[in-house]
């Protein structure tokens, strides 16, 4: 399927940003982010019978998206600015977000039903900026692509330097409300994290060879439906997982995918290594220092669990316990943070531990992120909720977990796995993956 860009423009906030807001120091957590763009795509069908008085016909959608985007940027003004790396500063000068209009020479059904290879299409539905962390590079790129059937894809690339998924989700929710004429009901973000966690003088770190920068990567979606989650929960219980709180679906899928990835690593290395599982935890509301639920920027930290045991000895229940212990240990510490410096030390220690394991190279490092429970399937831009929401490939080994929508049920989990082509072939053949996941 061929995607052709028809137009590009910069969309500025509909009202100029106030002078006192035009220079925004990034926070310590922003500073620690890699120079990558977070990508997400929403797919909308061509249905015309949506019982909603605010329903927007196809011919008017691009104009509406642009107008609503400008209104939303007045509240999310840092996204329309530019990053100055040397100063750890966002110039909130309203240069704008890049908005592109494109067309595909195929139908939405062709994509959704597997008639075209997602690896050949996804990256062209959310175009990646050529330069990252460069002065003048847009921090957000939005692409609206029309299919021949009337369906539509809305893709976003957002610099991780300025936003985590909580911020991106809040931005999307407000944008959707603006499209439907109800932006006045939206919660406004607060970009004030740097007053609590200011940037620090950190040593420059070279990208670890472990990330295999430049290698050819592919992304595949593996669906664990509700029945598979229930089976995995029973296996964890029978194996000895003993807790008053049931294993969560994220913990279960993290554990099962980790088992498969560690088996592949053993095949590649010829032996087992100690392993290190890294996940992410939202810090909003976890400490009185970060009480505001709508804090904008990056407000999360890494949670790490390490083991020297054979993964076959640990089993599913052991890995679930490892992930659970790492998260509960961190959550117990957060309320004890005395001030921003204390909290900043916790964050830098977690990130430093992760970076050190990557740098040493004698440990198998597994990188997970969860987007579960974010209201991504509720992003109604004026023509109904999305049929499908997609993550994008990363240029390093990683696993993105998302809600799986089946009817009104969100109890399943999708694992969007990014691996080299060789490792992906091995991953798809793992017994646990074949038994509990369907490959899409």
C-alpha positions as CSV (number, residue, x, y, z in Angstrom):
1,X,0.0,0.0,0.0
2,X,1.4,3.4,-1.0
3,X,1.0,6.5,1.1
4,X,1.4,9.9,-0.5
5,X,1.8,13.1,1.4
6,X,-0.4,15.8,-0.2
7,X,0.3,18.8,2.0
8,X,2.2,20.0,5.0
9,X,1.8,23.0,7.3
10,X,2.6,24.3,10.7
11,X,-0.4,24.8,13.1
12,X,0.1,27.4,15.8
13,X,-1.9,27.9,18.9
14,X,-5.1,29.8,18.2
15,X,-4.1,32.4,20.9
16,X,-0.5,33.5,21.5
17,X,1.3,32.1,24.5
18,X,1.7,34.6,27.3
19,X,5.2,36.2,27.7
20,X,5.8,34.7,31.1
21,X,5.2,31.2,29.8
22,X,7.5,31.4,26.8
23,X,10.6,29.9,28.4
24,X,10.0,26.5,30.1
25,X,12.8,24.6,31.8
26,X,12.5,20.9,31.2
27,X,12.4,18.7,34.3
28,X,15.0,16.1,35.4
29,X,12.8,13.3,34.0
30,X,12.5,15.1,30.6
31,X,16.3,15.5,30.6
32,X,16.7,11.7,31.1
33,X,14.6,10.8,28.0
34,X,16.3,9.4,24.9
35,X,16.0,11.5,21.7
36,X,13.1,9.5,20.3
37,X,9.5,10.2,19.2
38,X,6.6,8.3,20.7
39,X,4.3,7.1,17.9
40,X,0.6,6.1,17.9
41,X,-2.0,5.8,15.1
42,X,-5.8,5.8,15.3
43,X,-7.9,4.1,12.6
44,X,-11.4,5.3,11.9
45,X,-13.9,3.6,9.6
46,X,-16.0,5.3,7.0
47,X,-19.3,4.8,8.8
48,X,-21.8,7.6,8.2
49,X,-24.5,6.6,10.6
50,X,-23.1,7.7,13.9
51,X,-26.0,8.9,16.1
52,X,-24.2,12.0,17.2
53,X,-25.3,15.6,16.4
54,X,-21.6,16.6,16.3
55,X,-20.8,14.0,13.6
56,X,-18.4,15.5,10.9
57,X,-18.6,14.5,7.2
58,X,-15.4,13.4,5.5
59,X,-15.0,16.5,3.4
60,X,-14.8,18.7,6.5
61,X,-12.5,16.6,8.7
62,X,-9.1,18.0,7.9
63,X,-10.3,21.6,8.4
64,X,-11.9,20.6,11.7
65,X,-8.7,18.7,12.9
66,X,-6.6,21.8,12.1
67,X,-8.9,24.2,13.9
68,X,-9.3,22.0,17.0
69,X,-5.6,21.4,17.1
70,X,-4.9,25.1,17.2
71,X,-7.4,25.5,20.1
72,X,-5.8,22.6,22.0
73,X,-2.3,24.0,21.6
74,X,-3.3,27.1,23.6
75,X,-3.4,24.8,26.6
76,X,-0.6,22.4,25.5
77,X,1.6,25.3,24.4
78,X,5.0,23.6,25.0
79,X,4.1,21.1,22.2
80,X,4.1,24.0,19.7
81,X,7.5,25.2,20.9
82,X,11.1,24.1,20.1
83,X,13.7,22.3,22.3
84,X,17.0,24.0,23.0
85,X,19.2,21.1,24.2
86,X,22.2,23.2,25.4
87,X,20.0,25.2,27.8
88,X,17.6,22.3,28.9
89,X,14.9,24.7,27.8
90,X,11.7,24.7,25.7
91,X,11.2,27.9,23.7
92,X,7.4,28.1,23.8
93,X,7.4,30.5,20.9
94,X,4.3,29.1,19.0
95,X,6.3,28.0,16.0
96,X,3.7,25.2,15.7
97,X,3.0,21.5,15.3
98,X,3.5,20.0,11.8
99,X,0.2,18.8,10.3
100,X,0.3,16.7,7.2
101,X,-2.5,15.5,4.9
102,X,-1.9,12.2,3.0
103,X,-3.8,9.6,0.9
104,X,-3.4,5.8,0.7
105,X,-4.1,3.8,-2.5
106,X,-5.9,1.1,-0.6
107,X,-8.7,0.5,1.9
108,X,-8.8,0.4,5.6
109,X,-10.1,-3.2,5.6
110,X,-7.0,-4.2,3.6
111,X,-4.8,-3.0,6.4
112,X,-7.0,-4.2,9.3
113,X,-7.5,-7.7,7.8
114,X,-3.8,-8.4,7.1
115,X,-3.9,-8.0,3.3
116,X,-0.9,-5.7,3.6
117,X,2.2,-6.0,5.8
118,X,1.9,-3.6,8.7
119,X,5.7,-3.1,8.7
120,X,5.5,-1.7,5.2
121,X,2.6,0.7,6.1
122,X,2.7,1.8,9.8
123,X,5.7,4.1,9.6
124,X,4.2,5.9,6.6
125,X,1.0,6.7,8.5
126,X,2.9,8.6,11.2
127,X,5.9,10.2,9.6
128,X,9.1,10.4,11.7
129,X,10.9,13.8,11.7
130,X,14.3,13.6,10.2
131,X,16.1,15.2,13.1
132,X,15.6,14.8,16.8
133,X,16.7,17.1,19.5
134,X,17.8,19.6,16.9
135,X,16.9,23.3,17.1
136,X,14.0,24.0,14.8
137,X,12.7,20.4,14.7
138,X,8.9,20.2,15.5
139,X,8.1,18.4,18.7
140,X,4.9,17.0,17.4
141,X,3.9,15.7,13.9
142,X,0.3,14.9,13.1
143,X,-0.6,13.1,9.9
144,X,-4.2,12.5,8.6
145,X,-4.4,9.8,5.9
146,X,-7.5,9.1,3.8
147,X,-8.1,5.6,2.5
148,X,-9.9,4.9,-0.7
149,X,-12.9,3.6,1.2
150,X,-13.4,6.8,3.2
151,X,-11.7,5.4,6.2
152,X,-9.0,7.5,7.9
153,X,-5.8,7.1,10.0
154,X,-4.7,9.9,12.3
155,X,-1.0,9.3,13.3
156,X,1.1,11.2,15.8
157,X,4.8,11.4,16.6
158,X,5.5,13.2,19.9
159,X,9.0,14.0,21.2
160,X,9.6,11.9,24.3
161,X,11.7,14.9,25.5
162,X,8.5,16.7,26.4
163,X,5.8,14.1,27.0
164,X,5.0,10.7,28.4
165,X,1.9,8.7,27.4
166,X,-0.2,10.3,30.2
167,X,0.5,13.7,28.7
168,X,-0.1,12.5,25.2
169,X,-3.4,10.9,26.2
170,X,-4.5,14.1,27.9
171,X,-3.6,16.1,24.8
172,X,-5.6,13.6,22.6
173,X,-8.6,13.8,25.0
174,X,-8.6,17.6,24.9
175,X,-8.1,17.6,21.1
176,X,-11.1,15.2,20.7
177,X,-13.2,17.4,22.9
178,X,-12.3,20.5,20.8
179,X,-13.3,18.6,17.7
180,X,-16.7,18.0,19.2
181,X,-17.1,21.5,20.4
182,X,-16.7,20.8,24.2
183,X,-13.1,21.9,24.9
184,X,-14.4,24.1,27.8
185,X,-15.1,20.9,29.8
186,X,-11.5,19.6,29.5
187,X,-9.0,19.5,32.3
188,X,-6.1,21.8,31.8
189,X,-2.5,20.6,32.0
190,X,0.0,22.0,34.4
191,X,3.6,22.2,33.1
192,X,5.4,22.8,36.4
193,X,7.4,19.6,37.0
194,X,10.8,21.4,36.7
195,X,10.0,23.5,39.8
196,X,10.0,20.2,41.8
197,X,12.5,18.2,39.7
198,X,14.9,20.7,38.0
199,X,17.4,19.5,35.5
200,X,20.8,18.5,36.7
201,X,24.4,18.5,35.4
202,X,24.5,14.9,34.2
203,X,27.4,13.1,32.6
204,X,27.0,12.5,28.8
205,X,26.2,8.9,28.1
206,X,26.9,7.2,24.8
207,X,24.1,4.9,23.4
208,X,24.9,1.4,24.6
209,X,25.8,-1.1,21.9
210,X,23.1,-3.3,23.4
211,X,20.4,-1.1,21.7
212,X,21.8,-2.2,18.3
213,X,21.2,1.2,16.8
214,X,20.9,0.9,13.0
215,X,19.8,-2.7,13.0
216,X,16.7,-3.7,11.0
217,X,13.7,-3.9,13.3
218,X,10.2,-5.1,12.8
219,X,7.1,-4.9,15.1
220,X,4.4,-7.5,15.5
221,X,1.2,-7.5,17.5
222,X,0.4,-10.5,19.8
223,X,-3.0,-10.6,21.4
224,X,-3.7,-12.2,24.7
225,X,-7.5,-12.3,25.0
226,X,-9.5,-12.6,28.3
227,X,-9.5,-16.4,28.2
228,X,-5.7,-16.5,27.9
229,X,-5.4,-14.1,30.8
230,X,-7.6,-16.3,33.0
231,X,-5.5,-19.4,32.1
232,X,-2.3,-17.6,32.9
233,X,-3.7,-16.4,36.2
234,X,-4.6,-19.9,37.1
235,X,-1.0,-21.1,36.2
236,X,0.6,-18.4,38.3
237,X,-1.7,-19.4,41.3
238,X,-1.0,-23.1,40.9
239,X,2.8,-22.4,40.6
240,X,2.9,-20.8,44.0
241,X,2.1,-17.1,43.4
242,X,0.7,-16.2,46.8
243,X,-0.8,-12.7,47.3
244,X,-4.1,-11.3,48.4
245,X,-4.1,-9.3,45.2
246,X,-4.6,-11.3,42.0
247,X,-1.9,-11.1,39.3
248,X,-2.7,-8.2,37.0
249,X,-3.0,-8.8,33.2
250,X,0.1,-6.6,32.7
251,X,2.1,-8.6,35.1
252,X,1.0,-11.9,33.5
253,X,1.8,-10.8,30.0
254,X,5.1,-9.2,31.0
255,X,6.1,-12.5,32.6
256,X,5.1,-14.8,29.7
257,X,6.7,-12.5,27.1
258,X,9.8,-12.3,29.2
259,X,10.1,-16.1,29.3
260,X,9.9,-16.3,25.5
261,X,12.5,-13.5,25.1
262,X,14.9,-15.1,27.6
263,X,14.7,-18.4,25.8
264,X,15.6,-16.6,22.5
265,X,18.5,-14.8,24.3
266,X,19.8,-18.2,25.5
267,X,19.7,-19.6,22.0
268,X,21.6,-16.5,20.7
269,X,24.2,-16.5,23.5
270,X,24.6,-20.2,23.9
271,X,24.0,-19.9,27.7
272,X,21.8,-18.2,30.2
273,X,22.7,-14.8,31.6
274,X,21.3,-12.9,34.6
275,X,18.3,-10.9,33.4
276,X,16.9,-7.5,34.1
277,X,13.3,-6.5,33.5
278,X,12.5,-2.8,33.2
279,X,8.9,-1.4,33.4
280,X,7.5,2.1,33.9
281,X,5.4,3.6,36.6
282,X,3.4,6.8,36.6
283,X,4.5,9.1,39.5
284,X,1.4,11.3,39.5
285,X,-0.4,11.0,42.7
286,X,2.2,8.6,44.2
287,X,3.8,11.3,46.3
288,X,2.5,14.7,47.7
289,X,5.3,16.3,45.7
290,X,3.5,15.4,42.5
291,X,-0.1,15.6,43.6
292,X,-1.5,17.2,40.4
293,X,-3.1,14.4,38.3
294,X,-2.8,16.4,35.1
295,X,0.9,17.3,35.3
296,X,2.3,17.7,31.8
297,X,5.7,16.4,30.6
298,X,7.4,13.2,31.7
299,X,6.2,12.2,35.1
300,X,7.2,8.6,35.4
301,X,10.1,6.4,36.5
302,X,11.6,3.1,35.6
303,X,11.0,0.1,37.8
304,X,13.7,-2.6,37.6
305,X,13.8,-6.3,38.7
306,X,16.9,-8.4,38.4
307,X,17.5,-12.2,38.8
308,X,20.3,-14.6,38.3
309,X,18.0,-17.6,38.4
310,X,17.2,-19.7,35.3
311,X,13.9,-18.5,33.9
312,X,12.6,-22.1,33.6
313,X,13.2,-22.5,37.4
314,X,11.4,-19.3,38.2
315,X,8.4,-20.1,36.0
316,X,5.5,-17.8,35.3
317,X,4.7,-17.3,39.0
318,X,8.3,-16.4,39.8
319,X,8.5,-13.8,37.1
320,X,5.1,-12.3,38.1
321,X,6.4,-12.1,41.7
322,X,9.6,-10.4,40.5
323,X,7.7,-7.7,38.6
324,X,5.2,-7.2,41.5
325,X,8.0,-6.9,44.1
326,X,9.9,-4.3,42.1
327,X,6.8,-2.2,41.7
328,X,5.6,-2.5,45.3
329,X,9.0,-1.7,46.6
330,X,9.2,1.5,44.6
331,X,5.7,2.6,45.5
332,X,6.4,2.1,49.2
333,X,9.4,4.4,48.9
334,X,7.8,7.3,47.0
335,X,5.7,8.7,49.8
336,X,8.9,9.0,51.9
337,X,10.6,11.4,49.5
338,X,11.3,14.5,51.6
339,X,11.7,17.0,48.7
340,X,12.4,17.2,45.0
341,X,16.1,16.4,45.5
342,X,15.2,13.2,47.3
343,X,12.7,12.2,44.7
344,X,15.1,13.1,41.9
345,X,17.7,10.8,43.4
346,X,15.2,7.9,43.3
347,X,14.5,8.6,39.6
348,X,18.1,8.9,38.6
349,X,19.1,5.8,40.6
350,X,16.4,3.8,38.7
351,X,17.5,5.1,35.3
352,X,21.2,4.8,36.2
353,X,20.7,1.2,37.2
354,X,19.0,0.5,33.8
355,X,21.7,2.3,31.8
356,X,24.5,0.5,33.7
357,X,23.0,-2.9,32.9
358,X,22.8,-1.9,29.2
359,X,26.4,-0.6,29.2
360,X,27.9,-3.7,30.9
361,X,26.3,-6.0,28.4
362,X,26.6,-9.1,30.6
363,X,22.8,-9.1,31.4
364,X,19.8,-9.8,29.2
365,X,17.8,-6.5,29.5
366,X,14.1,-6.6,28.7
367,X,12.3,-3.3,28.2
368,X,8.5,-3.0,28.8
369,X,6.1,-0.1,28.7
370,X,2.4,-0.3,29.4
371,X,-0.3,1.9,27.8
372,X,-3.1,-0.2,29.3
373,X,-6.0,1.8,30.9
374,X,-5.3,5.0,29.0
375,X,-8.6,5.9,27.2
376,X,-7.1,5.6,23.7
377,X,-10.2,3.9,22.3
378,X,-12.3,6.9,23.4
379,X,-10.5,9.4,21.2
380,X,-13.6,10.5,19.2
381,X,-12.6,13.3,16.9
382,X,-16.1,13.9,15.7
383,X,-16.8,10.7,13.6
384,X,-17.0,8.0,16.3
385,X,-14.4,6.1,18.3
386,X,-11.5,4.4,16.6
387,X,-11.8,0.9,15.2
388,X,-8.2,0.2,16.0
389,X,-5.2,1.8,17.8
390,X,-1.7,1.0,16.8
391,X,1.8,1.4,18.4
392,X,4.8,1.7,16.2
393,X,8.2,0.0,15.8
394,X,11.1,1.1,18.0
395,X,14.8,0.8,16.9
396,X,15.7,-1.4,19.9
397,X,14.3,-4.5,21.6
398,X,11.1,-3.5,23.4
399,X,7.6,-4.5,24.3
400,X,4.6,-2.1,24.4
401,X,1.5,-3.4,26.2
402,X,-1.9,-2.0,25.2
403,X,-5.6,-2.7,25.9
404,X,-7.2,-5.1,23.4
405,X,-10.6,-4.1,22.3
406,X,-13.1,-6.8,21.6
407,X,-16.6,-5.4,21.5
408,X,-17.0,-3.6,24.8
409,X,-14.4,-5.8,26.5
410,X,-11.0,-4.4,27.3
411,X,-9.7,-7.2,29.5
412,X,-7.3,-8.6,27.0
413,X,-3.8,-7.3,26.3
414,X,-1.9,-6.6,23.1
415,X,1.9,-7.0,23.2
416,X,3.5,-4.9,20.4
417,X,6.9,-6.5,20.2
418,X,9.9,-4.8,18.4
419,X,12.7,-7.1,17.6
420,X,15.3,-7.8,14.9
421,X,13.8,-9.8,12.0
422,X,15.9,-12.9,13.1
423,X,14.7,-12.7,16.7
424,X,11.1,-12.1,15.7
425,X,11.1,-15.3,13.7
426,X,12.3,-17.2,16.8
427,X,9.8,-15.3,19.1
428,X,6.8,-16.3,17.0
429,X,7.8,-20.0,17.3
430,X,8.0,-20.1,21.1
431,X,5.6,-22.6,22.6
432,X,4.1,-20.2,25.1
433,X,3.4,-17.6,22.5
434,X,1.8,-20.1,20.2
435,X,-0.4,-21.4,23.0
436,X,-1.6,-18.2,24.6
437,X,-1.3,-15.4,22.0
438,X,-2.8,-14.9,18.6
439,X,-0.4,-13.2,16.1
440,X,-2.0,-10.3,14.2
